[in-house]
Amino acid sequence: MKLIIQIPCYNEEIALPVTLSQLPEKIEGIDEIEVLIADDGSTDRTIEIAKSYGVKHILTSTHHRGLAKTFIAGIQRAIAEGADIIVNTDADNQYNAQDIEKLVKPILDKKADIVIGARPIKDIKHFSQTKKILQYIGSRIVKLLSSTATEDSPSGFRAFSRDAALALNVFDNYTYTIETVIQSRAKGLHILSVPIRVNSTYRKSKLVKNIFTYIQKNSFTILRMFIIYRPFRFFVLIGGFILAVGLFLMCRFLLLYFLGSGNGHIQSLIISAILIITGFQTCTLGVIADLLAINRKLIEDIQIRTKKLENK
């Protein structure tokens, strides 16, 4: 059983030595542990440091592509290198490396396809109260939309079985965390959360430069993924609401008409007709989108089979 610990990096010469030194050398049930550095076009000594620590796999990029692209490139490389389990962790030593064993165990025991480390958000001192509240709200929204038990969806400390890694696709250019949770559940993969510990970080988050931008981008990602993986539910919910308002106005007009005062409420009849037509069209769009989603799933099944053949 081969475990590859993946670390996406972008100018991490300060924190990387500590992160690498904390990684476990032995885990029960794992025969081999290897490290993969997925470098995102670093301009400092990140790659040099990785080599000095004997990192076996170093994936480099000629330019800065962003976390999401770097993450999925690392996953693909880990699969190609024969990983049975892939653990993703941050280069800033935010996550306690000793808890990697806690991430790996449910996969070894065949109890999960993906395991996400849930941070003790309330107890993290360097998180502002605003960030703690937003993290809680965001995780609850993702938990509801994805129908999973994820307690900390933005956590990057997670483990993937080989089959789960083969099934992953990342469309977003910003981050992979929320997207992979929503799509994994839609693909029938079992996700489990386990409590993990955190360390004091060496730097501020490079991803969360502005809390409002972070909210905006993640909100767009959640909406986009919900439309892609739950299109029927999305459009029917909207269409059903519009249709219900239109029918309410229609009933109101008919009631007033039979009571003899309908002549002064013709505008209600016109608005209700528009809403009913719009609601019906939106629901129809949901059916069409659902058919397209079925077609996408068939294509993804072919993609997974192709990946398996390429990485035998």
Buried (B, 14 or more C-beta within 10 A) or exposed (E): BBBBBBBBBBBBBBBBBBBBEBBBEEBEEBEEBBBBBBBBBBEBBBBEBBEEBEBEBBBBBEEBBBBBBBBBBBBBBBBEBEBBBBBBBBBBBBBBBEBBBBBBBBBBEEEBBBBBBBBEBEEBEEBEEEBBEBBBEBBEBBBEBBEBEBBBBBBBBBBBBBEBBBBBBBEBEBBBBBBBBBBBBBBEBBBBBBEBBBBEBBEEBBBBEEEEEBBEBBEEBBEBBBBBBBBBBBBBBBBBEBBEBBBEBBEBBBEBBEEEEBEEBEEBBEBBBEBBEBBBBBBEBBBEBBEEBEEBEEEBEEEBEEBEEEBE
